[in-house]
């Protein structure tokens, strides 16, 4: 039976709600080592990550809430983070203490993917996380150029490669293990490249990491598929540029990761705009394509970030100093700071299954789509209604936003041919009896709900 004072403390702390997970910190299991001696209270708040952007707020609110109890004379709160790992197989012993693996990807080359990956890694480290970055591009490794290190031979420890460490971030790249006397192009076929990637990634002693950033080569080929099958990738960040042709490739990347059950949690529009020295106006040199709205409408991904054209970014990369290092974590001027905080929040949602687990299923022989939350049926929507509201490029003109599907022509007997399939943690894939396929965001389905059905 719990101590009455313990109960009072936990009751006070249960008023503190995690803004991302939508639950209180007691229910989420964040409270550890609660001890009471007379009027002195001590405890540990163990968060999902040391880079939690609201950890200071939690500490302040917890102390305030506890001190409201009249018998409390002193409060000591230790802030910490869980060490739970991602469930890496024992044979991949270099990764066994890695908690989350984040893939940074682009389907098109030359969009600044490596710049984003490197600065994301260093921004996360500046927030207190233990971070590593793996350069998965064998043909054109860029990490040795973008991060300046003192020349040092790669060392082994118990048959594992020891990563290079710079500013607290652990680094590994094929460029580090190439013969320095013969640093020519890597002339290898696909299977050999996959083998090299496997050996470097799983054969590096990463130690404990909160986040391992994978800087993937462009495309949706062997290396991407190999890594997705090799290790449990937590989430993906997609990098693009403002041009329309690049956005088409973003769709391919999101769909690829969705088919692999890897949620795309953010899209970065690199080289988005330019601010000249004489004004504060954003000049969209490549056009303003409203990427955020398109992604939210088509895929339910609301986290989209614009990185401006800044000479300091390219100059720093050429000198081997990421801008996140040059700015020393100054959030007001670091264009990658908001991205890193968003990644922390979205990964936490994935880890704790978000505010409430939403499931989408077909019923009435596919004519109705039923939505449940935590096992409770909260409503249905007709297959025809969802099909008519499809926002894919075949149904909505990307340039004019004209609706190209005639809702009246969709038969009332339309059905979902297969059970809806989740795509990441943001959308559902539905295959219709009229031959069309739709990828529909969960929020869109929730917005179309009819009168709630009885629980079955």
C-alpha atoms as one frame of an Amber mdcrd trajectory, in Angstrom:
protein
   0.000   0.000   0.000   1.441   3.367  -1.002   2.379   6.031   1.521  -0.249
   8.847   1.701   2.493  11.409   1.179   3.686   9.555  -1.962   0.125   9.668
  -3.266  -0.089  13.404  -2.640   3.171  14.015  -4.503   2.070  11.909  -7.491
  -1.324  13.616  -7.539   0.388  16.998  -7.744   2.746  15.809 -10.505  -0.121
  14.310 -12.515  -1.186  17.888 -13.310   1.890  18.279 -15.536   1.021  17.290
 -19.113   3.598  16.459 -21.776   2.577  18.789 -24.658   3.653  16.283 -27.309
   2.360  13.042 -25.826  -0.848  14.484 -24.387  -0.514  12.567 -21.106   0.697
  13.473 -17.646   4.248  12.682 -16.579   3.070  10.199 -13.922   1.027   8.140
 -16.384   3.938   8.223 -18.841   6.190   6.657 -16.198   8.615   9.574 -16.003
   8.755   9.633 -12.169  11.470   7.525 -10.512  13.185   7.184  -7.123  10.598
   9.179  -5.191  11.848   9.545  -1.608  10.452  11.474   1.331  12.320  12.207
   4.536  10.320  14.423   6.847   9.445  17.414   4.683  12.257  16.836   2.163
  11.183  15.385  -1.198  13.579  14.033  -3.835  12.829  12.337  -7.138  14.104
  11.763 -10.670  12.178  12.764 -13.778  13.339  10.395 -16.502  12.411  11.737
 -19.952  12.516  10.092 -23.348  15.701  11.982 -24.283  18.197  14.379 -22.688
  17.438  16.733 -25.600  13.806  17.140 -24.537  12.937  20.779 -25.382  10.585
  21.108 -22.394  12.769  19.522 -19.703  13.378  22.837 -17.922   9.645  23.527
 -17.924   8.970  20.096 -16.405  11.486  20.721 -13.649  10.052  24.152 -12.788
   6.430  22.965 -12.826   7.228  19.855 -10.790   8.979  21.835  -8.069   6.159
  24.398  -7.956   3.493  21.683  -7.750   5.263  19.807  -4.938   5.927  22.955
  -2.890   2.201  23.675  -2.856   1.835  20.879  -0.289   1.984  22.490   3.183
   4.196  19.825   4.743   6.954  20.058   2.084  10.081  21.941   3.229  12.600
  21.075   0.514  12.495  19.708  -3.057  15.346  18.119  -5.037  14.595  17.063
  -8.611  17.114  15.231 -10.787  16.480  15.380 -14.517  17.519  12.370 -16.598
  16.672  10.344 -19.685  15.804   6.746 -20.431  18.574   4.469 -21.709  16.211
   2.056 -23.458  17.659   0.938 -26.799  16.051   0.257 -30.164  16.153  -3.539
 -29.925  19.174  -4.082 -32.166  20.064  -7.720 -32.720  23.017  -9.041 -30.724
  24.974  -9.836 -33.895  24.957  -6.123 -34.707  26.909  -5.491 -31.531  28.231
  -2.098 -32.566  24.665  -0.741 -32.389  23.329  -2.441 -29.267  23.320   0.752
 -27.197  21.756   2.974 -29.876  18.272   4.219 -28.948  16.967   5.845 -32.140
  18.118   5.719 -35.760  17.074   8.652 -37.972  17.496   8.424 -41.753  18.099
  11.672 -43.649  17.204  11.074 -47.268  16.532  12.678 -50.628  15.441  11.146
 -53.889  17.391  13.760 -55.818  21.080  14.617 -55.603  22.432  18.089 -54.959
  19.689  19.274 -52.599  21.932  19.642 -49.535  20.974  16.397 -47.799  24.388
  15.912 -46.181  24.371  19.517 -44.970  21.047  18.895 -43.263  22.184  15.559
 -41.802  25.393  16.978 -40.338  23.760  20.081 -38.870  20.878  18.061 -37.464
  23.386  15.828 -35.674  25.353  18.702 -34.148  22.186  20.610 -33.186  20.901
  17.536 -31.335  24.228  17.203 -29.538  24.095  20.853 -28.477  20.753  20.135
 -26.800  22.368  17.514 -24.582  21.846  14.324 -26.587  24.507  11.731 -27.352
  24.669  11.649 -31.140  26.453   9.850 -33.969  26.331  10.291 -37.730  26.973
   7.607 -40.324  27.824   8.563 -43.894  26.160   5.831 -45.961  27.348   7.169
 -49.331  30.203   4.953 -50.479  30.485   6.506 -53.947  30.665  10.096 -52.746
  31.332  10.293 -48.993  30.998  13.896 -47.852  31.390  13.644 -44.084  35.226
  13.855 -44.134  34.921  17.166 -46.012  32.033  18.690 -44.080  33.437  17.987
 -40.617  37.071  18.945 -40.144  38.995  16.482 -37.994  42.608  16.100 -37.012
  44.224  13.379 -39.147  44.021  10.175 -37.141  44.149   6.511 -38.105  41.012
   4.499 -37.497  41.507   2.238 -34.505  39.974  -1.086 -33.524  38.719  -2.208
 -30.125  37.579  -5.803 -29.677  37.138  -6.204 -33.455  35.028  -3.045 -33.700
  35.956   0.190 -35.460  36.232   3.186 -33.171  34.371   6.214 -34.568  35.989
   9.599 -35.024  34.745  12.124 -32.462  34.338  15.840 -33.122  32.574  18.310
 -30.802  31.089  15.369 -28.941  29.533  13.792 -32.067  30.687  10.345 -33.203
  31.428  10.054 -36.939  31.976   7.198 -39.371  32.355   7.247 -43.144  33.828
   5.110 -45.893  36.068   8.103 -46.528  37.788   7.475 -43.169  38.746   3.884
 -43.982  39.879   4.377 -47.572  43.559   3.922 -48.336  44.986   7.473 -47.975
  47.520   6.669 -50.705  44.747   5.641 -53.102  41.666   7.762 -52.346  40.115
   7.246 -55.772  36.474   6.526 -56.607  34.795   3.481 -55.091  34.263   1.226
 -58.098  31.863  -1.351 -56.708  28.623  -2.988 -57.740  25.487  -2.852 -55.613
  25.910  -6.060 -53.559  29.469  -5.116 -52.614  28.388  -1.613 -51.606  25.662
  -3.048 -49.368  28.210  -5.334 -47.746  30.578  -2.430 -47.064  27.751  -0.366
 -45.572  26.735  -3.285 -43.364  30.272  -3.786 -42.086  30.841  -0.097 -41.371
  27.487   0.540 -39.689  27.211  -2.554 -37.506  30.961  -2.957 -37.065  31.504
   0.475 -35.491  31.501   0.765 -31.705  28.940   3.543 -31.388  28.566   3.119
 -27.637  25.477   4.697 -26.084  23.674   7.043 -28.462  20.342   8.771 -28.150
  20.284   9.379 -31.917  22.265   7.907 -34.792  21.809   9.979 -37.959  22.099
   8.051 -41.242  23.153  10.283 -44.137  21.771   8.210 -47.021  22.838   8.550
 -50.644  20.173  10.008 -52.957  17.567   7.724 -54.465  15.418   4.766 -53.452
  17.757   1.912 -54.318  19.829  -0.884 -52.820  21.418   1.021 -49.944  18.146
   2.486 -48.676  16.389  -0.874 -48.816  19.365  -2.709 -47.292  19.591  -0.342
 -44.328  15.827  -0.434 -43.737  15.998  -4.228 -43.566  19.252  -4.299 -41.603
  18.454  -1.991 -38.669  15.258  -0.671 -37.032  15.120   2.857 -38.425  12.930
   4.952 -36.134  12.000   7.701 -38.574  13.075   9.587 -41.694  13.711  13.226
 -42.570  13.255  14.099 -46.253  15.312  16.883 -47.874  14.273  18.749 -51.009
  14.567  22.110 -52.758  11.691  24.455 -53.761  11.454  23.377 -57.406   8.356
  21.445 -58.380  10.403  18.580 -59.835  12.065  18.134 -56.439   8.698  17.981
 -54.680   7.694  15.100 -56.952  10.746  13.237 -55.659   9.740  14.039 -52.079
   6.507  12.150 -52.679   8.496   9.143 -53.865  10.682   9.254 -50.775   7.732
   9.474 -48.379   6.011   6.600 -50.145   9.183   4.483 -50.072   9.638   4.921
 -46.335   5.923   4.416 -45.784   6.051   1.061 -47.570   8.913   0.095 -45.240
   6.847   1.133 -42.177   9.242   4.005 -41.450   7.429   7.277 -40.670   8.636
  10.430 -42.406   8.522  12.966 -39.573   9.815  16.107 -41.293  10.577  17.596
 -44.683  13.330  20.184 -45.104  13.066  22.615 -48.009  16.733  23.573 -48.426
  17.841  26.760 -50.245  14.252  27.904 -49.823  14.741  31.667 -49.908  17.316
  34.436 -49.646  17.382  37.539 -47.439  19.613  40.283 -48.846  21.799  42.562
 -46.707  19.599  45.616 -47.246  16.158  44.262 -46.359  14.374  41.709 -44.209
  12.197  40.396 -47.020  12.379  36.732 -47.998  13.159  36.393 -51.709  11.996
  33.020 -53.049  14.430  32.666 -55.932  13.096  29.267 -56.982   9.456  30.096
 -56.309   7.281  29.650 -53.232   5.580  26.300 -53.690   3.767  26.000 -50.336
   5.433  22.682 -49.593   4.019  22.599 -46.067   0.405  22.768 -47.225   0.930
  20.152 -49.916   2.548  17.725 -47.484  -0.133  18.232 -44.869  -2.914  17.788
 -47.409  -1.484  14.729 -49.156   0.413  12.937 -46.405  -0.513  14.493 -43.073
   3.066  15.680 -42.446   2.887  19.117 -40.861   6.565  19.444 -39.894   8.144
  21.264 -42.831  11.160  23.559 -42.486  12.607  26.217 -44.750  16.395  26.569
 -44.695  17.497  29.814 -46.385  20.340  30.367 -48.790  23.075  31.491 -46.395
  26.696  31.961 -47.468  27.776  30.886 -43.971  26.302  27.412 -44.505  28.311
  26.621 -47.641  31.419  28.419 -46.404  31.326  26.490 -43.142  30.820  23.183
 -44.953  33.789  23.888 -47.253  35.951  24.651 -44.205  34.774  21.565 -42.336
  32.798  23.539 -39.743  29.003  22.971 -39.753  27.060  26.164 -39.135  25.557
  24.573 -36.017  29.083  24.431 -34.594  29.991  27.938 -35.758  26.875  29.395
 -34.099  27.456  27.265 -30.977  23.831  26.279 -30.622  22.331  29.768 -30.838
  18.718  28.876 -31.560  17.768  32.312 -32.876  20.228  32.185 -35.760  20.768
  28.455 -36.363  18.361  27.464 -39.191  18.569  23.812 -38.115  17.637  24.326
 -34.465  13.856  24.130 -34.974  14.309  20.988 -37.070  16.287  19.263 -34.320
  13.654  20.122 -31.707  10.898  18.838 -33.975  12.781  15.562 -34.518  13.077
  15.127 -30.731   9.343  15.687 -30.297   8.242  13.423 -33.171  10.521  10.578
 -32.087   9.078  10.833 -28.578   5.578  10.511 -30.049   6.614   7.390 -31.958
   8.219   5.895 -28.851   5.102   6.438 -26.727   2.563   5.832 -29.519   1.391
   9.439 -29.512  -1.623  10.915 -27.754  -3.857   7.953 -28.500  -3.478   4.985
 -30.791  -5.758   5.500 -33.815  -6.641   2.530 -35.970  -8.484   2.511 -39.304
 -10.319  -0.576 -40.548 -12.870  -1.466 -43.183 -16.299  -2.900 -42.344 -19.635
  -3.606 -44.031 -17.727  -5.491 -46.752 -15.519  -2.475 -47.403 -18.306   0.082
 -47.889 -17.516   1.783 -44.571 -14.242   2.762 -42.943 -14.321   2.602 -39.148
 -11.943   4.520 -36.885 -11.068   3.344 -33.387  -8.991   5.017 -30.695  -7.512
   2.844 -27.962  -9.903   0.088 -29.038 -13.016   2.287 -28.843 -14.974   2.845
 -32.061 -15.351   6.598 -32.518 -17.093   6.748 -35.897 -17.309   5.684 -39.515
 -16.987   7.314 -42.909 -18.178   5.918 -46.234 -15.671   4.600 -48.735 -17.163
   6.905 -51.377 -16.627  10.002 -49.206 -12.973   9.189 -48.610 -12.397   8.334
 -52.262 -13.978  11.627 -53.387 -11.708  13.577 -51.049  -8.461  12.017 -52.280
  -5.764  14.690 -52.607  -3.257  12.793 -54.763  -1.784  14.276 -57.946  -4.294
  12.303 -60.050  -7.247  13.867 -58.229  -5.968  17.424 -57.590  -4.076  19.463
 -60.180  -0.782  20.435 -58.516  -0.578  23.724 -60.384  -4.166  25.005 -60.315
  -5.568  23.001 -57.347  -8.480  22.060 -59.620 -10.392  18.969 -58.484 -10.123
  16.464 -61.326 -12.369  13.708 -59.963 -16.143  13.835 -60.398 -17.600  12.816
 -57.033 -20.983  12.126 -58.662 -19.354   9.551 -60.942 -18.044   7.515 -58.034
 -20.482   4.621 -57.506 -22.298   4.360 -54.181 -21.222   0.718 -54.137 -17.524
   1.653 -53.995 -15.603  -0.487 -51.531 -12.129  -0.803 -50.065 -10.712  -3.963
 -51.625  -8.200  -4.609 -48.853  -7.871  -3.644 -45.175  -6.379  -0.133 -44.838
  -2.626  -0.243 -44.337  -0.816   2.254 -42.084   1.899   4.334 -43.746   4.313
   5.477 -41.074   2.376   7.150 -38.255   0.536   9.729 -40.320  -1.547   8.193
 -43.126  -3.354   5.133 -44.476  -3.152   3.394 -47.850  -6.499   2.360 -49.316
  -7.125   0.378 -52.487 -10.534   1.090 -54.030 -12.775  -1.084 -56.170 -12.750
   1.527 -58.981  -9.030   0.834 -59.522  -7.743   3.933 -57.714  -5.317   3.946
 -54.771  -5.293   6.667 -52.100  -2.859   7.685 -49.393  -5.017   9.555 -46.877
  -3.745  11.354 -43.758  -5.214  10.173 -40.452  -6.361  13.737 -39.679  -8.300
  13.854 -42.954 -10.134  10.635 -42.069 -10.926  11.946 -38.580 -12.324  15.148
 -40.083 -14.729  13.099 -42.245 -16.201  11.072 -39.386 -19.944  10.416 -39.390
 -22.101   9.842 -36.279 -20.186   7.510 -33.931 -21.116   3.863 -34.221 -21.854
   1.547 -31.328 -18.861  -0.218 -29.857 -18.544  -3.719 -31.215
